[in-house]
Amino acid sequence: MRCAVPGIVRRTRGLGGGFCHLPLRVIIAGYIAFQGVALAAPREPPKSQDGLIAEVRLAIEKGDFEAIENIVLWTDVSPYRRRVISSQIRHSLGRPIHSIALEEADIETRRELQNLRNLRLNLPVSDLLRVTFGDSDGSAEEPATVFLIGKLEGAYRIALLVKKAAPKDDD
């Protein structure tokens, strides 16, 4: 006996027919819903400082990696480095936040970031987003994560250090 779903043959005995017991409408609706999720556009990165702070806070509190991943500028990041950075970000997720503050990057910090020997920024840094966690182990220093922040096309993004390109031999 043939099933209403193309390519699936229903057995009259044995396994009970598999997909054929599901109405075709349910299968099609599930497929359309799946396609809608796959085609959903990523959220826009935050355009204001308050929006940046709120989005990072919510992502950490809810353990939403994709929300932070959407803010990170992954340009020029190798697959290996992306996995390392993703792991570091995931370590922060779900931890209690003591404070979160956006502070302007001073001239000295910007100079140091620009003068790293084999690394460069994939976006100029204007601010530092300091997230201090409330799960201290009793030591004098509070655990914190500092994100390098820059603006790209009017939106706040998390900048990353990437390897400098090897010098070209133009002789």
Secondary structure, DSSP 8 states (H G I E B T S, - for coil): -B-SSTT-B--SSSS--GGGGS-HHHHHHHHHHHHHHHH-------SSHHHHHHHHHHHHHHT-HHHHHHHB--TT--HHHHHHHHHHHHHHTT--EEEEEEEE--HHHHHHHHT-SSEEESS---EEEEEEES---SSSS--EEEEEEEEETTEEEEE-EEE--------
